[in-house]
Amino acid sequence: MGKPGKKFLESKKKVNRDLKYGVLEALQAAIESSYAKFDETVDVAVRLGVDPRHADQMVRGTCVLPHGTGKDVRVLVFAKGEKEAEAKEAGADFVGNDDLVEKIQGGWLDFDKAIATPDMMGTVGKMGRILGPRGLMPNAKTGTVTFDVAKAVQELKAGKIDFRVERAGILHAPMGKVSFGAEKLLDNISAFFETVQRLKPSAAKGTYMKSIAVSTTMGPGVKIDPTLVKDIVK
């Protein structure tokens, strides 16, 4: 592992590592400690009191962030007939069926999210080994296998994120960009926490949100007091 750079060490001094901040204060601290020349992404990591090895403790869901992620999401839609036209009208970047399948099998993957109508999944499913590992496989659980392609496209373009707890019980999700400012990031993270809280498995015992931290792409982590999350969740 490389030695931390001078800029990182300087930014680290701006964060009290022994303190658990309020949510807004943590976001402000993360913004103040960012130092990269590009507009860094602000991420949140939540350690949950669940064991994802058990199906009844899996936490997986989607959330539309009020202010989006700050990223221009390239959306691809597998559809036929009138649904093709519907997807194009809704703003999808790439729309097609067998032609897109052939293109992807040839190595093309210049898109960020994929949607498919249910009647296309027989064909799309054959590309599981290509799309699955990259998180690009349409999935009914995240609303990306649907006949309502217009709504699905609009939500992804507006900043819909999907998340899934990892083996260690940790959730990672992007909350926007440093340039958003603390207030907009607070709106986004509030919507995220509300969704995570709603998805709490009935089989999960004890403390649900055990620890939380926010950080920018290059900056240090800033701890949030989990007991204060209730103050921002509607």
N, C-alpha and C positions, 0 to 999 in steps of 0.2 A: 504494500500500500504506500502511495506517495506521501511525502511530507506536506502538511497543509500550507497553502500559500499565505503570503503576508496579508493580502486583502481579506481572506477568510478569517484569519486570526484577529484582525482589527474589527471585523463585523461581529465576531463572537463576543467581543468585549462589551458590545451594546446590549447583550442579552444576559439577564440574570439566570444562570442555569439552575440555581437552587430554588427559584420561585415558580409557582404555578400561577399563571396569569388568568385574568378574566378573558373572555373570548375576544372582545374588541381590542383590549390592551395587547393581547398576543398578536393579533393581526397587525396592529400598529408597530409593534416591535419587529415583526418579521419584515415589514416594508422598510423600516428604518435601517435594518441590518443588511438589506440587499445591496449589492455593489456591482453586479455585472452591467455591461454596456447595453445588453439587450433587455427587453421587457420580460422579466422572469415570471414563471408560473408560480402561483402560490398553491401548495399542496397540503392536504390534511391527512394525518395517519391516526387511526383509532384502534387501540387494542381492546378487543371485546372479550367478555367473560363467557365465551362459547367454545365448544370443541367441534370444529367443522368436519371432523371425521364421522360424526353422527349426522345423518340426514335431517333429523329434527332440530338440529342446532345450526344449520346452514343459514347464513345471512347473505342474501343476494337481492338486488333491486335496481331501480332506476330513479332518477330525480332530474327534473327540469330546473336548472339554476336560473333564477330571475334575471340575471345579467349575463348569462351565457358563460362560456369558458375563455372568451377572448381569442379563440382559435377559429379560423375559417374551416369548417368541417366539410370535407368532400364526400358527398353521399352517393352511393351506387344503389340502384334498384333493379332487381330481377323481376320482370313482369311481362305480361303479354296483353295485346289488344287495348281495350279502353283504359286499363290500369297503367299501361305504358304512358299514354297521353296524360293521365292524371298525375303521374310521378313527375313528368317533365314540367307540367304547369305549376306544380308545387315547389319547383326549384331544385330538383335532383340534378346532380352534376353528370351522372352517367346512367342511362336507362337502356335495358335490352334484355335478352334472354339467352338463347344458345350462342349468339355472337359474343356476348360477354363471358360466358363460361369458357369458350374456346380461347379467348384472349387471356383470361386468368390462368388457364392451364398452360399457356405459353410463357407465363412468367410475369405478366403485368399485374401490379398491385398498387397503383397510384390512387388509392382512395382510403378514407378513414373509417367509414361505417357502411354496412351493407344491410339492405332491406329486401325481403322476398315475399311475394304473395304465396299463400299455402300451396297453390297448384304448381309452383315452381320448385318446391323443396325436394321433390324426387330427383331433379337434375342437380340442384345446388348442393344437396346432401353428399353427392359423390365427390365434392371438393373439400370435404371435411379436413383432410390431412393438410390442405393448403391454407384454408381460411381459419380453421380452429386454433392452431398454435399462435396465430397473430391476432386473435380476438376479433376476427372479422366475420365469423359465421353468424348468419341471421338466427335469432332465437325467439320463440314465442314468449318466453318468460321476460324478455326485455322489450317486448313490443315491436320487434323487428321482423316478425313473420306475421303478416296481416294483410287483409284486403283493403284496409283503410290506409293506403300508401301516402295519401296527401298529408294526413295528420302525422304519420311517422316521420316523413321527410321534414315537415315544419318543426317538429319537436327536436330532432337532431340538429337542425340548422340553428335553432334557438338556444341550444346549449344543454341538451339532455345528456346526462352521463349515466353509465351503468357501472356498478361496482359489485364485487364479490369478496367475501372474507377469505383470506389465505389460510394455509395450513396452520400457521402460528397464531391464528385468531386476529389478524390485523387487516383493517380496511384501509386502502389508499384511494384518494380521489383528488382531482384538480378542482380548485375553487375559483380560478380566474387568474388575472394578471396583476402584477404590482401596480400598474398604471390605473387600475380600477379605483384604488383608494380603499381605505379601511371600511367605510360605510357600505359600499357595494359588495365588498367581500363578505361583510357581516350578513347581508341579505342572503347571499349564496350559501354560506356555511350554515345559516339558520335553517334554510330549506333542506339541506343535506342532513343535518342532525335530526330534524323532524321526521324525515323518511327512515333513517336508521333506527330511531326510537320506535317507530310504528312497526318495524320489521322484527322487533325483539321476539325471539322464539320462546314459546311457553315452556320449553324444556330447559331454557337457560336459567341457572340458579345463581344467587349471589349478585354481586355488582356486575352490571351489564357493560357500561363504558368504564373500563379500568384506567386507561391513560390516553391522553390526546396530545398531539403536537402538530404545529403548523410550521412550514418552512418554505422558503423560496428555492428556486432551482439550484442556486449556488450557495445560499446562505445557511446559517445554523438553525437547528430546530428550536422552537419556542414552545414550552409546555403550557397546556391549558388545564385549569382545574375542572375536572369532569362534573363536579357538583354544581358548577355555575352554568352548565349548558341549559338547564331547565329555565334559566332567566331569559333566554333568547328564542326558545322553541315556542311557537304559537299553539 
